[in-house]
Amino acid sequence: MKAKIFSIINILLLFLPWTILLLRLNDWALASPTAEILIGVYCAEMLFGGVFSIYSYLKQGKSSKLMQVCLVINVLYAAAALFLGAWMALTAWM
C-alpha cells in the first residue's frame, strides 16, 4: 500500500512543473516581482520532488520500472532547479 502511495505522489510530482507554462500565459505572471517568486516556488517544488523521489526509491527497496523512470526525471528536474536557483541568485547579486 505504501509503495502505491509513493508511486502516485511521484507521478503527480512528475507533471507539476509543467503547470508553469499555463501560469505564464497570464500577464500578471510576467511582471518582475511575481515572475521571480513564481520561478522560485517552482524551483523549490522541483527540488522537493527530486528529494522525495530519492527517499521513496530508497525506502521501497525493490521498485517498479515506473518508479525508476519517475526517479530519473525528478532528479533531472532537481538538478535543473539547482541550476536555475543559482542562476537567479547570481543575477540578483550582480
N, C-alpha and C positions, 0 to 999 in steps of 0.2 A: 504494500500500500504506500509506504514511504517513497519507494522508487518511482511510482507513478506520479506522485505529487511533485517530486523533484523534476521529473521529466516535463510535466505540464508547465511548471514555473520557468524552466529553461527555454521551452518553446515560446512562451509569451515574451520572455526577455530577448529572444532572438529577433522578433519583429518590432519591438517597441522603438528602437532608434530610428526606424524608417518613418515614424509619425512626424518627425521634424519637418519632413517635406510638405506635409499638409499644413502644418502651422506656419511655415514660411511663406505661404501663399497670401497671408493677411498682411496688410500694410503696417499694423502695429508691431508685428514681429520683426520688421526690418529696421525699426528705429534703434538708435545707438544703445541706450542702456538696456532695453528689452532684449536685443539680439545677443548681447554678451551674457546676460542672465540665462537666457534660453539655451545657449550653447553650453554654458557651464553646467546646467541641470542635466542636459543630455550626456555630457561627458561623465558626470557622476553616476548616472544610471548605467552607462556602458561599463564603467569600472566595476560597479556593483554586480552587473551581470557576469563579467569575467570572473570575479572572485567567487560568486555564488556557484558558477559552473564548475570551477576547480574544486570547491568544497563538496558539492554534491557528487561529483565524479569520484573523488577520493573516499567519500563516505559510503557510497554504494558498493565499492569493490568491483564486482563484475557488472558491467553495464551494457546496454544495447547499442546498436550502431547509431540510432537516432541521438542518443545521449552523447556519443563520441563526436558526431557532427556538430551538435549544439555547443559542445565544449570548444572545439576548434574555432568556430565562428565567433563565439562570445569572447574568447581570448584575443582574437584578432580585433574585435571591437574595443576591448580594453586597451590594447596596445595603441590603437588609433586615438582613443580618448586621452591616454597619457601624452601622446604627441601633440594633440590639439590643445590640451590644457597647458602644456609647457609653452607652446607657441603663443597662446593668449597671454600667459603671464609674462613672457619675454617682450611681447609688443606693448603691453601695458607698462612695463618697467622702463622701456626706452623712450 
